[in-house]
Amino acid sequence: MTTDEFYMSRCLELALRGMGSVSPNPMVGAVLVHEGRIIGEGYHEVYGQAHAEVNCLKSVKPEDQDLIRESTIYVNLEPCAHHGKTPPCADLIIANDIRKVVTGSHDPNPLVAGQGIARIRNAGIEVVENVIREECDFFNRRFTTYHVKKRPYIILKWAQSKDGFMASDEGKQVWFSDEYSQKLLHKWRTEEDAILVGTRTALIDNPQLTARLWEGKNPVRILIDRHLKVPGDSKIFDEEAMTIVYNLCKEGLEEGTIFVSLKPGENIVSQIVSDLYRRSIQSIIIEGGAYTLNEFIKAGLWDEARITLTPVVIPTGINAPDVAGKIISTEKLVNDTLIVKMREDR
């Protein structure tokens, strides 16, 4: 590992602390180094508040302030060049006359898209780009998908029995995952913007779709309920989180729930994905059931699949989806095994 790679990896470690708190912004970490010594570190902590570069420079001790202009700043994403909720970080770097800037990924946001790097270079500051680029790009894959593909990053998630079923065909709730896997799921919920289920899952399981088993924010709850069959007193409509219902009958806001009427005859999944993009939903977990998961798979609208294999055996049931993709990790949990797949064309 080179020196630049070492400090860029540290940027990613810092940036990860902002997961679940900075969307629709990217996760960014920054490290300021003077002659092999880190004199400042920071990361983007909360959406709408200071960016990583700002927090990094604020962390520099008074006795090290004079070293800033002789230092190198590492940032896993190109510094921004536009006025949003905060001033441009490229201008901050220039104002502090930092000697050198090392970046990982280019910013896919059209408001930046190379302008940050260009502005810094035009100020006479040395710039090194693309350090562990592939790792940095993957790290902010939600942000990139949102800006490049104009849709949320879509994660398919399900648990399946040893014999390949993901639900009972008798319309009864069946628990496959153990307590550890359930807590892991709730952790995932805090990391994404939204979570989606279909009518059958809402009726049979009556899920709350919150992150109550893990500290963090609740995702926006998405329900596909074409004919509004799910009762109003279901847990998915409680006050713990916002809920959006995609249907064919109703439009508007009612008792804290947003109803979105879809166009009949057009692909429902595509309509939902486009609407979520307009609502700045950057990532979503599809929790099923099987019909809903398969609709996203058939539409080619998914990026990642998280499949929990359990030792549970049931006599008969609904088959789990069969999704093609590259296996990027296999992890043994307590009793279960987690397989993560990515689309081959990503």
Buried (B, 14 or more C-beta within 10 A) or exposed (E): EEEBBBBBBBBBEBBEBBBBBBBBBBBBBBBBBBEEEBBBBBBBBEEEBBBBBBBBBEBBEEEBEEBBEEBBBBBBBBBBBBEEEBBBBBBBBBEBEBBBBBBBBBBBBEBBBEBBBBBBEEBEBEBEBEBBBEBBBBBBBBBBBBBEBEBBBBBBBBBBBEEEBBBBEEEEEBEBBBEEBBBBBBBBBBBBBBBBBBBBBBBBBBBBBBBEBBEBBBBBBBBBBBEBEBEEEBBBBBEBBBBBBBBEEEEEEEEEBBBBBBEEEEBBBBBBBEBBBEBEBBBBBBBBBBBBBBBBBEBEBBBBBBBBBBEBEBEEBBBBBEBEBEEEEEEEBEEBBBBBBBBEEE
